Amino acid sequence: MVIPKYIIDAFQHIIGLQLTCIGHALDMRPFGIGPLSDVFDSCGRTEWYSPHGLNIQCPWRIENGSTILTGSRDWYEPADPKADIGISWTGSDGVSLQELKLRELFRDHDAACKVLVNQTDALWITDVAVDLFGGLAIGLTPGWCLRVFPCAARFEEWRLLDFEKDRSYRLEGLEFHTYPNVEGEH
């Protein structure tokens, strides 16, 4: 598989921006990239928007050197290893190990808010590498790396959103796609 130039260009566009927020929707983790704007929903609650997003639906991890801070599987582990959880517990039922580690990384301790907001001056994107299977290695300051591992022959693995240009780029079924389609792009 050849990595299309429009995919490389799309990821080059986020270099120099900060990873500013992280949400969750079922097993998907949407990562907000770029300066945050806050708006209010119809119930008067604050919602956060960034100019770019990376929605990840495949395995991923955040690492630093030889240490894994957290990864996608930690969503299914309670933060407290002694917690008495039921058989149907998920990360959205209580604080997961993943949530705890991400809150520590972001220094966001507002457990009432489902969106974690980066309260640090770290996690700026320094470089992005895309491999032949659509895997990603996103370098972050100071020395962190967000690694994304596509693992299926079908289904969407990740989607990079560019809200400024109203474009999205995705890996689905081991093929790169863009929306809206532009001549020469899938």
C-alpha positions in Angstrom: 0.0 0.0 0.0 1.2 3.5 -0.8 0.6 6.3 1.6 -1.2 9.0 -0.4 0.3 12.5 -0.4 -3.0 14.0 0.9 -2.7 11.9 4.0 0.9 13.0 4.7 -0.1 16.6 4.0 -3.1 16.4 6.4 -0.9 15.2 9.2 1.8 17.7 8.4 -0.9 20.4 9.0 -1.2 19.5 12.7 2.6 19.6 13.5 3.2 22.5 15.9 -0.3 22.3 17.4 -1.1 21.1 21.0 -3.1 18.1 22.0 -5.7 20.0 23.9 -8.5 17.7 24.9 -9.7 14.1 25.0 -13.3 12.8 25.1 -14.8 9.4 24.7 -17.7 7.8 22.9 -18.2 4.1 23.5 -14.8 2.6 22.6 -13.7 5.6 20.5 -11.3 8.2 21.9 -11.5 11.6 20.2 -8.4 13.7 20.7 -8.8 17.5 20.2 -5.9 19.2 18.5 -5.3 23.0 18.4 -6.6 25.9 20.4 -9.8 25.2 22.3 -13.0 27.2 22.0 -15.7 26.7 24.5 -19.4 26.9 23.6 -22.5 26.0 25.5 -24.9 23.2 24.6 -28.7 23.5 24.8 -28.6 22.6 28.5 -26.1 25.3 29.3 -23.1 23.0 29.8 -19.7 23.9 28.4 -18.5 21.9 25.4 -15.1 22.1 24.0 -14.1 22.3 20.3 -10.7 22.3 18.7 -9.9 23.1 15.0 -8.7 19.5 14.4 -9.5 16.1 15.9 -8.2 12.6 15.7 -10.9 9.9 16.4 -9.2 6.6 17.3 -11.2 3.4 17.2 -8.3 0.9 17.1 -5.6 0.0 19.7 -3.4 2.9 20.8 -1.0 3.9 23.6 0.9 6.9 24.9 4.5 6.1 25.7 7.6 7.9 26.8 10.9 6.1 26.2 10.5 2.7 27.7 7.3 3.4 29.7 3.7 3.0 28.6 1.6 5.6 30.4 -1.7 4.2 29.2 -3.4 2.6 26.2 -6.7 1.6 24.8 -7.0 -1.6 27.0 -6.7 0.4 30.2 -10.3 1.7 29.6 -11.5 -1.7 30.8 -9.5 -1.6 34.1 -10.7 0.3 37.1 -8.3 2.9 38.5 -8.5 1.3 41.9 -7.3 -2.3 41.6 -9.3 -3.2 44.8 -12.5 -1.8 43.4 -15.5 -4.1 43.7 -16.9 -3.9 40.1 -19.6 -5.9 38.5 -19.2 -8.1 35.5 -20.7 -5.5 33.2 -18.5 -2.6 34.4 -16.9 -0.3 31.7 -14.7 2.8 31.9 -17.8 5.0 31.5 -19.3 3.5 34.7 -16.5 4.8 36.9 -12.9 6.0 36.7 -10.9 3.7 34.5 -7.1 3.3 34.8 -6.9 5.0 31.3 -9.0 8.0 32.5 -6.8 8.3 35.7 -3.6 8.3 33.7 -4.9 10.7 31.1 -6.1 13.1 33.8 -2.7 13.0 35.4 -1.0 13.7 32.0 -3.3 16.6 31.3 -3.4 17.7 35.0 -7.2 17.9 34.6 -8.8 16.8 37.9 -12.4 17.8 37.1 -14.0 14.3 37.3 -17.5 15.8 36.6 -16.5 16.7 33.1 -16.3 13.9 30.5 -13.9 15.8 28.3 -10.4 16.0 29.7 -8.8 19.4 29.0 -5.0 19.8 28.8 -4.0 22.1 31.7 -0.3 22.0 30.8 2.0 23.6 28.4 3.1 20.2 27.1 1.9 17.8 24.5 2.7 19.8 21.4 2.9 17.8 18.2 6.5 17.6 17.0 6.3 15.1 14.2 3.9 12.5 12.7 4.9 9.2 10.9 2.4 7.1 9.0 3.3 3.5 8.2 2.1 1.3 5.3 -0.8 -0.1 7.3 -2.0 3.3 8.5 -0.3 3.1 11.9 0.6 6.4 13.4 3.4 7.6 15.6 2.7 11.2 16.8 5.6 12.8 18.6 4.6 15.0 21.5 6.5 17.3 23.9 8.3 16.5 26.2 9.3 13.1 24.8 5.8 11.5 24.6 4.5 9.5 21.6 0.9 8.6 20.8 1.1 5.3 18.8 -1.9 4.0 16.9 -2.1 0.4 15.7 -4.7 -0.4 13.0 -5.7 -4.1 13.6 -8.6 -5.0 11.3 -9.0 -5.7 7.6 -12.4 -3.9 7.6 -14.0 -1.0 9.6 -12.8 2.5 10.3 -9.6 2.6 12.4 -9.0 6.3 12.8 -10.3 9.6 11.3 -8.4 12.9 11.2 -10.8 15.9 11.2 -9.9 19.3 9.9 -12.8 21.6 10.9 -11.2 24.6 9.4 -11.3 23.1 5.9 -14.4 21.0 6.6 -12.4 17.9 5.6 -11.8 14.5 7.1 -9.3 11.8 6.3 -9.7 8.2 7.5 -8.3 4.7 7.4 -10.9 2.1 6.7 -10.4 -1.4 5.5 -6.7 -0.8 5.0 -7.5 2.0 2.5 -7.1 5.8 3.0 -10.2 7.9 2.2 -11.0 11.6 2.4 -14.3 13.5 2.6 -15.4 15.3 0.6 -13.7 13.5 -2.2 -11.3 15.5 -4.3 -10.0 14.4 -7.7 -7.1 12.0 -7.2 -8.2 11.2 -3.6 -10.5 8.3 -2.4 
